[in-house]
Amino acid sequence: MYWGRGKDRVWYGERPIASMWLYLLGLIGLYYLFRWYRERQVVSNLGHKYVFITGCDSGFGNHLAKQLDLRGMKVLAACLTEKGAEELRRGTSDRVETVIMDVTKTESITAATQWVKKRVGNKGLWGLVNNAGVAFPTVCTESTTKENLIKTLNVNLIGLIEVTLSMLPMVKQARGRIVNVSSILGRLAFLVGSYCCSKYGVEAFSDCLRLEMQHFGVKISIIEPGYFKTSMTNTQKYQESFENEWNKSPLEIKKCYGKEYFEKTLKCNIKALENSCTNLNLVTDCMEHALTSSYPRYRYAAGWDAQFFFIPLSYMPTVLSSYILSRYFQKPQSAI
């Protein structure tokens, strides 16, 4: 390749260009090698640190409590029901203690906070994992009810914020960690509008808190799971809730969208839930790393679908991501 004219022409061969790409690849490789080494550094004295986890009846919270127990950490697990608490105690060592807490009730959060204070004493609370969450299926965003919206926000966002603010003095005392469970739907909204609203709120609250808490030595991490098989993604419960929402929908919406839209949407969503990942460790390993690494990440994309599809898609221009996602939506009966 030549550049310039006449005698002044200079030869730029393919080798310098190839070398440039090699240097670039080398720098990228060094960056990931450095990050890998840095993130392997583990906090000392884990056996003396307390971690409080919400939503431990089942799913990620239950799995994480057992995982941290095996790691030798002291786990304070909040369950919604006595049955869930009893089952968790039965499957763990005496390092795991349980308390009944409803994140939508201030008095329940206050009582749980006092319970935690008695156990951690002057050490403070090393880790707070806000895992409790709910999702209520909707036929379409237009059919969202105020009741379901409020219930979703109360658990997923307002409850999370209230628990965090209640426990925060103890976390600051220990210069510890806060791990908030969001979702890929907190980065890319395309299903169940009320759930997306709550998870976008979790992202915003976590980012604001991180900037302020860095001055106190507190680190904030966000977990963004893809589709996983938990009680929230149980296909039988989902179908029953979805059908119930359709039956309760106003006649105008039923006429506008049509029975075929409902049936095809239900079938498509059930198929997606059936293909959900069964390896909960992909999520709980991220939580554990955020709690135990000397250099936790700000965000963890958990699951192959999150890492290689949804999160990359969220960085694309909106016109492109909207086009791709719209391919998965059914056409309403009255569509133009």
Sequence and secondary structure as in RCSB ss.txt:
>XXXX:A:sequence
MYWGRGKDRVWYGERPIASMWLYLLGLIGLYYLFRWYRERQVVSNLGHKYVFITGCDSGFGNHLAKQLDLRGMKV
LAACLTEKGAEELRRGTSDRVETVIMDVTKTESITAATQWVKKRVGNKGLWGLVNNAGVAFPTVCTESTTKENLI
KTLNVNLIGLIEVTLSMLPMVKQARGRIVNVSSILGRLAFLVGSYCCSKYGVEAFSDCLRLEMQHFGVKISIIEP
GYFKTSMTNTQKYQESFENEWNKSPLEIKKCYGKEYFEKTLKCNIKALENSCTNLNLVTDCMEHALTSSYPRYRY
AAGWDAQFFFIPLSYMPTVLSSYILSRYFQKPQSAI
>XXXX:A:secstr
 EESSGGG EE  HHHHHHHHHHHHHHHHHHHHHHHHHHT B S GGG EEEES  SSHHHHHHHHHHHHTT EE
EEEESSHHHHHHHHHTS TTEEEEE  TT HHHHHHHHHHHHHHHGGG   EEEE        S GGG  HHHHH
HHHIIIIIHHHHHHHHHHHHHHHHT EEEEE  GGGTS  S HHHHHHHHHHHHHHHHHHHHHGGGT EEEEEEE
 SB SGGG HHHHHHHHHHHHHHS HHHHHHHHHHHHHHHHHHHHHHHHT B  THHHHHHHHHHHHBSS  SEE
EESHHIIIIIHHHHTS HHHHHHHHHTTS   TT  
